[in-house]
């Protein structure tokens, strides 16, 4: 197999794999492709494979009994899903859902192969647990933001992130509410206040950033 065809070499965090582990991983992992909007897994569904995303983005979210949703994190190229990792290690079903936000390409390592490599390869264990630890840190930050953060600061940061410096955030009020783990009415009320202050201009499914510097100041404001 040529290096060009070796998908493992496109992931920097897999650089420490020895040749035998790399070859085994390539042999066991199966190609997966899914279009945007595909529900890859859902709460209560069995966890059968360790997914390594090569391109695209997977949104992992939790839905409460009241129907409210909150985005836990996104799995980007070269990353894995910590919910999947936990389910595979404990042999339990999923307690969250994963949605392909864009068309994705990935490799799925079946449970048996995952447990085999985890037991036999120190480099693979490092890859799995480093990814796990990084994601746990992200989740702890999310908990802190939801529990203690102000909605104006969190919304301002979310808008700037979604705009990517292009002056426009493509998102509905409901999508932002899910992202921030709050109610749509709360987001709409804060966006109206931002518009009143001249920070944004509201449109259908899009929000124009009128003053990105002021939004950035809000994200850093001490209360």
N, C-alpha and C positions, 0 to 999 in steps of 0.2 A: 504494500500500500504506500502511495506517495505521500509526502508531507502535505501537498495541496489537498489531497483527499482525506487527510487526517483531521477530523473536526476537533479532536481534543487539543490540538496545538493552537486553536483559535481562542482558547480560554487560558489566560495567564495563570490563574490559580491552579491549573492542572499541570503546570510546568515541572513540578517535582515528581511526577509519576515515573517510575522505572519502566523500562521497555516492556517487560512481561505484563505489568498491570495495565499499561496503556493499550497493549494489544488485546488483552482480555476485555477491557472496557469497551473497546471498539466492536468486538465480536458480540458482546451481550446486549449492548444498547441498540434499541430499534428506532429508526427514524419516525418522527411524528410531525404532522403538519395539520394546522387547523385555521380556518378563516376567522376574521374578526367577529366577535359576538358569540363564539362557541363556548358553551359551558363545559369546562374541562373536568371539573369535579364539583360535587355538591355535598352539603351537610348530610351525614348518614351514609354516604356512598363508600364502598370499600376502597382502600388504598392499595394499589397493586404495583406501582412502579415509581421510581425516583426520576423526576423530570429535570433535565438540564436544558435550559432555554438557549438556543443559538441565535435566533433573531426574533424581533417582535417583543411584545409586552403582555404579561398576564397579571390581571388585577385580582388580588386575593382579598375577600371581604367577608364580613360577618353580618348576618341578618338576625335581628332580635325578634322576640315573640310578638312585638307590636308592629313589626314590618319595617322598622327603622334599620338602615344599613350604615356600616362604617367601613371604609377602605383600610385594611390592615397594612398592606404594602403592595408593591409591584415587583414582579420577577422580570428582570431585564436580561439582555444577552450575557451569557456567562454565569448567570446566577441560578440558584435552586430555591425550592419552596420549603420553608421551615416547618410549615404545617404538615407537608408530605413527609419530611424527615421524621418528625415526631410520631406520625401515624405508623410509618414503616418500622421504627424502632420498638414501638409498643404494641404493634399489630392491632391497631384500633381503626375504626372508621373515621372519615373526615369530619371535622366539626366547624368547617368554614367552606366557602365555595370559591372556585377559581374561574375567571372569565377571560377569554382572549380579547384584549383591548384592540389588538391589531392582528393581522395575519401573523401566525407564528410558525417557526420551525424549531424542533427540539429533538432531543434524544431521550428515550424512555428506558431506564434500566430496571428490568423486572425485579420484584422483591427478592427472589432467590439470588440473583446476581449482585444486588445491592448488599445483602447480608454476607455473601461470599467475599466480596472485595473489602467490605468493612472489617472482616475478621482477618484477612490475609495481608492487606496492604496498609502499612503505616502512612504512606503518602496519600492514599485515598481517604483514610480516616481523617488526616489533617484537613484535606479539602472539605469534607463533610462538616466537621466540627467548627472550622473557622467560619464557614458560611452560616452555620447555625448560630454561633456566638454573635456575629455581625448583625444578623436579623433580629436576635433577641434585644440587642441594644437599640435598634430602630423601634421595636415595639414598646420598649420602656419609655422612649422619648414620646411616642404617640400617646401612651397612657398619661404621661405628665402634661402634655398639651391639652388633652381632652379634659383632664381633671382640674388643671390650674390655669390653662391659657385663656386669654381673652379672645373673643370671636373676631374683633376688628383686626387684631394682630395676625391671627391664624388665617383669616380670609385674605388679608393683604398679601401675606406670604404665598398663599395658594395661587392667587391671581398672577403674581409676578412669575412664579414657577411655570404656570401653564402658558403664559405669554411668550416665554423663551426670548425676551428682548425684542419681540416683533410687534409689540404695541397692541396685541389683541389676544384675549383668552377665549377660546372656543369651548363654551360650557354652558349648560342650563343651570338654573338656580338649584334644581333637584340634584344634579350631578355634583355641584359644589357642596351641597348639604351632606351627601353620602361621603364625599371626600373628607369632610370635617367632622362627621359623626354628630350632626346636629339636625334640627328641623329646617325644612325648606323656608318656612316663614321667618325664621331667625336670619337666614342668609339673605332673603329678599329685603328684609328691613335694613340690614347693614349695608347692602349694595345701594339701596335708595339713599342712605346717609352719605356714602362715598360719592354718589352722583351729585347730591346737593352741595358737597364740598368741592366739586369740580375735579375729582380724582379719576372718575370713570364715566363712560357713556354707555348706557344699557341698550341692547338690541335683542332680537329674538335669537337665542342660542349662541350669542356672542357678547363679549364685554370689551369695549375699547378702553385701553389704558390711557387716560388723559394726563396723568402726572405720576410717572413711575417713581420719581425721587421722593415724592410725598408719601407714597405707599411704602417705600422702603424705610422711611423714617418711622412710620407707624409700627413696622415689624420690630424695631429696636427700641421703641419707647418704653421707658420705665414708669410703672404706675405705683 
